[in-house]
C-alpha cells in the first residue's frame, strides 16, 4: 500500500539495550488485545510478545517490510497477526486494550488525525502509547533522510492528543545521554545515517547510563519522548 523511504531499520535492530529500556518502561500499559502500528520489519515486535499480552496485531503499510518481518517472526505464547495496511484497514468494530506507536507518528503528516483514529480504536480503560524522537531543534539530515515530518516536545505532543475522553499517564523524556550524541550529529557531524559502530557505542555505553541518570533528572531531558494516554472507563 505504501513504500517506506527509510533504510535505518536494519541498523537499529542491534539496539537491544535501548529496546529493552523503553519496553520495560511501557510494559505496565501493554496488555490483552494489543496492536503495534507501523511494525516495520518486526524489529520491535519481540518486545510485545509475552507478559500480559493475549493477542498481538502488527500493522504495516509497506508489504515489503512485512515480508522481512515474517523472516524473523518471533515465537510468542499468543497469536500474532500481520496486517498490510493502516488502522483504517481493520474492521471498524475491532478495538484494543493497547495501541503502540514506536517511532511512527513522526512519519505521519497529519499526526492529530492518526491519534484521533487510535483513540477511537481503544477500549474503555485502554492505553495509547507513543514513542517519538524529541526536540525539533535536534532535527537533522538523518531525520530528513528517513522521512520524519517533525520531532516532538512534551508540549507539541500534548497538543496532538484529544482534550477530553481520557488522561495522560506518562509524559516523559528518555535517553538523556543519547541527546548529547544527537546534538553532536546535528551541530558537527550532520550525518544522514549512523553507522553500525555508532549505534553499538550508543547502545552499549550511553543507553545504560541514561537508564541510571534519567530518573535522577525526573525524566525531563532526553532525545526520545514517551507518552501514555488512558481512555476513560465507559
N, C-alpha and C positions, 0 to 999 in steps of 0.2 A: 504493500500500500504506500509506503514512504521509505525513501532511502536515507540512511543516517550518513552525515558527511564527515563525522569524526573518525580518527583512526587511533585513538588513545586507549581503547578498551582493553586490548591485549596487554599493553604495558602495565595498566593498573590492576591486572589480575594478580600481580605479585605483591600488592599492598595488603598483605594479610593482617598485619598488626592494626592497620587503620580500619579495615573492615570489622575486625573483632571489637575495636574500640567503640565505633558508633553502633554496632549491632547490640552490644551489651547495654549501651545507654538506652536504646529504644525498646529493648526486649519486653519491659513490663507492659507495653501497649500493643504488642503483636500477638494476636490470639485468634483462635477459632477459624472463621472464614476470612482468608487474607488474600489480597490482590497486590502484586508487585507491578506497578505501572511503569512502562519503559524498561523492561527487564534486560534489554540488550542481548549480549552473548551469554547471559546467565552467570556473570561474574559474582553478583551479589546474592543470587538465589540460594546458595547453601546457608546463608545467614538466616533464612526464614524456614529452614527445614528442621522440624522437631519442636521442642518446647511445648507451648500451648496451642500450636497451630494444628488445625484439624484438616483443612483443605487449603491449597495454595494455587492461585491462578497467576500465571506470568503473562502479561500483556505487552506486546511489542509490535509497532507498526512496520518494521523492516523485516521481511521474511528471511532475508539472508542471515540476519543476526539470530533469528530463531533456529535456523539450521545449525549454526555454530553452537548455540546453547544446547541443542539436543545431543551433540557430540560429548559434552561434558555434564550432561544431566545428572544432578546429584541424587544419591539414594536418600529416601525420606520415609519416615513411618506414616506418611499420609499421602493422599493423591496430589499430584502436580498436573495442572492443565496448562497447555500453552496455546495462546490465542494471538493470531496475527491481526492486529488492528488497534483500536483505542477503546476507552471506556464506552464510547458511543456504539461500539460494535456488539456489545453484550446485550442480552435480553434485558429490557428495561426493568423487569421485575427482580433482577438479581441485585443483591445487596451484600455488604461486607461488614465484618467487625473491625477490620484494619485495612486501610489503604495506604500503601507505602510508595513514595516517590524519592528515589535515591539518585541525586544529580540528574534530574529530569526536567523540573519545572523551568529552569533557566533556558532550556531548548525550545520552549513553547511560547510563541509570540503573545498570544492572549492568555496570560497565566491566570488572571482572575476568572475567566470563563472556565478554565480547566479545574480550578479549585471548586467552583460552584457545581460543576458536574460531579466531582468527587464527593462533595458534601451530600448531594442527592443520593449517592450510592451507599452512604453509611447507614448502618442500622442504628437505632437509638442507643446511646452509650458507646458507640464505636469511635475509633480514633483515626484521624488523618495525620500521617507522619510525613514530613517533608524535610529533606536534607539538600542543601544547595551551597554553592560557593558564595562566600561572603565578601562584601565591601566593593562597591563599584569602582573605588579608586585603585583597586587591585586588578581591574580589567586589563588583560594583557593580550599580546598576539596569540597566546595559547587559547584563551577564551574565544577569540575570533575564529581561529582555525577549526575549532570543533563545534561551532555553531551556537555559542552562547549569545542570547539576546541581552543578557544583563547578569550582574551579580547582585546579591541582596544584603541589605542591612536588617537589623531587627525591626526597624520602623517600616521599611518598604515591604518586608514580608508580611507584617501585621496588616498592612493596607490591602493585601490581596485576599485576605480571609473575610468571610461574612461578619457583619456587625452583630448579628443575632443568631440564635439557634444552637449556640454552643459556647465553649470557653477554652482558652489556652491552658494547657497543662505544662508545656515546656516551651521556652523561647530562649535558646542559649547559643553561644558560640563554642566550637570545639577546635582544637589544634592551634593553640597559641604559639607554639614554637614553629610550626609549619608556616604560620603567617609571615615569619621573617624570611623564609625561603621564597614565598610568593612575592614579597616586596623586592627581594633581590632580583628575581626574574623580571619584574615589572620595570625596575629602575635601571638595571645594569645589563642583564643577560638578554632579555627580550626574546626568549625562545618561543617558537610556535609549538614545540613539542618537547617534553622532557625525555631524557634517555633512561635506559634501564638502571644504570648506575645511580643516577639522581633519585629515582624512585626508591631504589634499595636503601640509599643513605637516609632519605626522609623516613621511610617506613621502619627501618631498623633502629635509628637513633632518635629522631625528632618526635615521632608519634609516642613512644613510651614516656619521653619527657613531658609531652603535652598532657598525657593521661594523668600524670602526677601534678603538674602545675595548674592545669585548667580549673580544678575545684578550688585551689588556693586563690585564684583570681575571680572566683564567683562565676566562672564560665562567661565572663563578659568580654573576652578577647579571643579571636581565633579566625582562621581562614575559611571555616565552614559554619553555616548557621543551621540549626536544627529546630524545627517547630513541631509540636504535637498539639492537635486541636481535638477536643472531645465533643461529640454531638450530644445535645441534651437528651435525657431519657424521654420516652413518649409520655 
